[in-house]
Amino acid sequence: MRYSALALAAALVCGSAVADDAGWRITAGAINVNPNDSSSHLTNVEAAAGLPANSTEVKVDDDTQLGLTVNYDIDANWSVELLAATPFSHEITLSSPGTAVDGLNVGKTKQLPPTLSLQYRFLDGNPVRPYVGIGLNYTKFFNEKISGQMSDTLDSLGLTGDKELTLSDSVGLAGQVGVDWAINQQFFVRAAVWYADIDTKARVKVNGQTVQKVDVDIDPVVAYLAIGYRF
């Protein structure tokens, strides 16, 4: 009986050691979304305003928010991560160099970009562990608002009435590189960069009718610096 108890205790200790490779990590820190944007041209606006053909596109500015990640470490090398953040807010402007509408504020939107990734971590047992990952991004746009400048511009073109701006949601691939630097057994510092494929269709509507549709490739670089806890 004594030897059986010792064997059971040894088995539990060994099991704990193996299970220690698995576990959870959470992080919180500053996250910046910096678009590498491009878009189709605002052909209807160009025609109505007498602008040169293919002279306009839209631009989206960057924003920094509180970022959060949750990791489940499958083993010493493989991990699954969910990235979340407080809502990002972006101003949308018109780019038309050399014309009167260059820099015109089109409107603004908020978005949430949860991203689920599978990661591979290098240098098992090292306090500094770089990793790479690939996953799927879903971006939800909401609270879109057309600006007063854009509303006045549409009025001047004879497009009067109720106006709204809508953006379609996006699903696309996301790749990442990062590094975790252990401070002790529980706490660590994380730095990471993602590149996400985010495409949306922006529509300007007057009295419920679309007067301009624009395909926008946002494709941002997302940078993250955070403190983490392992348990």
C-alpha positions in Angstrom: 0.0 0.0 0.0 2.9 2.4 0.9 4.6 1.8 -2.5 1.3 2.2 -4.3 0.7 5.6 -2.6 4.3 6.7 -3.6 3.7 5.6 -7.1 0.4 7.5 -7.3 2.1 10.6 -5.9 4.9 10.3 -8.4 2.4 9.9 -11.3 0.6 13.1 -10.1 3.9 15.0 -10.0 4.9 13.9 -13.4 1.4 14.7 -14.8 1.7 18.2 -13.3 5.1 18.7 -14.9 3.7 17.8 -18.3 0.6 19.9 -17.8 2.8 22.9 -16.9 3.6 23.2 -20.6 0.0 24.0 -21.2 -1.8 26.9 -19.6 -3.2 30.4 -20.1 -1.6 33.8 -20.8 -3.4 37.1 -20.7 -2.0 40.5 -21.7 -3.1 44.1 -21.7 -1.5 47.1 -23.3 -1.4 49.7 -26.0 -2.5 48.7 -29.5 -2.3 50.9 -32.7 -4.0 50.2 -36.0 -2.2 52.0 -38.8 -4.0 51.5 -42.2 -2.1 50.9 -45.5 -5.2 52.1 -47.3 -6.2 52.3 -50.9 -9.6 52.6 -52.5 -11.5 52.7 -55.7 -12.4 56.2 -57.1 -15.4 58.2 -56.3 -16.6 58.3 -59.9 -20.1 59.7 -59.1 -18.7 62.5 -57.0 -16.1 63.3 -59.6 -18.8 63.5 -62.4 -21.1 65.7 -60.3 -18.4 68.0 -59.1 -16.7 68.3 -62.5 -13.4 66.8 -61.2 -10.9 64.9 -63.4 -11.7 61.2 -63.8 -10.0 58.9 -61.3 -8.8 61.8 -59.2 -10.3 60.9 -55.8 -10.0 58.2 -53.2 -10.6 57.9 -49.5 -8.1 57.7 -46.6 -8.5 56.3 -43.1 -6.4 57.6 -40.2 -4.8 55.5 -37.4 -6.0 55.0 -33.8 -4.6 53.7 -30.5 -6.7 51.8 -28.0 -6.4 49.3 -25.1 -5.5 45.9 -26.5 -6.2 42.5 -24.9 -5.0 39.0 -25.7 -5.9 35.6 -24.3 -3.6 32.7 -25.1 -4.1 29.0 -24.5 -0.7 27.3 -24.7 -1.4 23.8 -26.1 2.2 22.7 -25.3 5.6 24.3 -25.0 5.5 25.5 -28.6 2.0 25.8 -29.9 -0.5 28.3 -28.7 -4.0 29.7 -29.7 -4.6 33.4 -29.3 -7.6 35.7 -29.3 -6.9 39.4 -29.9 -9.5 41.9 -28.8 -9.5 45.7 -28.1 -11.6 48.6 -27.0 -13.3 50.1 -30.1 -11.1 51.9 -32.6 -12.3 55.2 -34.0 -11.2 56.3 -37.5 -11.7 59.5 -39.5 -12.3 59.0 -43.2 -11.1 61.8 -45.5 -11.1 62.5 -49.3 -7.8 62.5 -51.1 -7.8 64.5 -54.3 -4.5 66.3 -54.7 -4.7 69.6 -56.5 -8.5 70.0 -56.1 -10.8 71.9 -53.8 -12.0 68.7 -52.1 -8.6 67.4 -51.1 -8.7 66.6 -47.4 -12.5 66.8 -47.2 -13.8 65.0 -44.1 -16.1 62.3 -45.3 -17.1 60.9 -41.9 -16.0 58.6 -39.2 -16.6 55.0 -38.0 -15.8 52.7 -35.1 -14.6 49.2 -35.5 -13.7 46.1 -33.5 -11.2 43.6 -35.1 -11.2 40.3 -33.1 -8.5 38.0 -34.4 -8.0 34.3 -33.7 -4.5 32.9 -34.5 -2.5 29.8 -34.2 1.1 30.5 -33.0 4.4 28.7 -33.0 6.9 29.7 -30.3 10.6 29.2 -30.6 13.4 28.8 -27.9 11.6 26.6 -25.4 13.0 27.2 -21.9 14.5 30.6 -22.9 13.2 33.8 -21.1 12.9 35.5 -24.5 10.6 33.6 -26.8 9.9 34.9 -30.4 6.8 33.5 -32.2 5.0 33.6 -35.5 1.3 33.2 -36.1 -1.4 33.1 -38.7 -5.2 33.4 -38.2 -8.5 34.9 -39.1 -9.6 38.5 -38.6 -13.2 39.6 -38.4 -13.7 43.4 -38.4 -17.1 44.8 -37.3 -17.8 48.4 -38.3 -20.4 50.4 -36.4 -21.5 53.9 -35.5 -20.7 55.3 -38.9 -21.5 59.0 -39.2 -21.3 61.2 -42.3 -19.6 64.6 -41.6 -21.1 68.0 -41.9 -18.5 68.8 -44.6 -19.6 65.9 -46.7 -23.2 66.6 -46.1 -22.8 70.3 -47.3 -20.8 69.1 -50.3 -23.6 66.7 -51.3 -26.2 69.5 -50.8 -24.2 71.8 -53.1 -24.3 69.0 -55.8 -28.1 68.9 -55.5 -28.2 65.7 -53.4 -30.3 66.9 -50.6 -32.1 64.9 -47.9 -31.3 62.4 -45.2 -27.7 61.2 -45.6 -25.8 58.3 -44.1 -22.5 56.4 -44.3 -22.3 52.6 -44.1 -19.3 50.2 -44.1 -19.6 46.5 -44.6 -17.9 44.1 -42.2 -14.8 42.2 -43.2 -13.3 38.7 -42.9 -9.7 38.1 -43.9 -6.4 36.5 -43.0 -4.0 38.0 -40.5 -0.3 37.2 -40.0 1.8 38.1 -37.0 5.3 38.1 -35.4 6.0 38.8 -31.8 8.1 38.1 -28.7 7.4 37.3 -25.1 10.1 38.3 -22.6 9.7 36.6 -19.2 10.2 38.9 -16.1 9.6 35.9 -13.7 7.5 32.7 -13.7 4.2 34.6 -14.0 4.8 38.0 -15.6 6.2 38.9 -19.0 6.4 41.7 -21.6 4.9 41.2 -25.0 5.6 43.0 -28.3 3.8 42.0 -31.4 3.0 43.1 -34.9 0.1 41.9 -37.2 -0.7 42.5 -40.8 -4.4 42.1 -41.4 -6.4 41.8 -44.7 -9.3 44.2 -44.0 -11.5 45.1 -47.0 -14.8 47.0 -46.8 -17.4 48.6 -49.1 -18.3 52.1 -48.0 -21.6 53.6 -49.2 -22.8 57.1 -49.0 -26.6 57.2 -49.1 -29.1 60.0 -49.6 -32.7 59.3 -48.8 -31.9 55.6 -48.6 -30.4 55.4 -52.1 -26.7 54.8 -52.6 -25.1 57.8 -54.4 -21.5 56.6 -54.1 -20.0 53.2 -53.4 -16.3 52.8 -52.7 -14.2 49.6 -52.2 -11.7 50.3 -49.5 -8.6 48.1 -48.7 -7.6 49.1 -45.2 -5.0 46.3 -44.7 -3.4 47.8 -41.5 -0.2 47.1 -39.6 -1.2 46.5 -36.0 1.4 47.1 -33.3 1.0 46.0 -29.7 3.1 46.5 -26.5 1.7 44.9 -23.3 2.3 43.3 -20.0 1.2 39.8 -19.5 0.4 37.2 -16.8 0.8 33.4 -17.1 -1.3 31.0 -15.1 
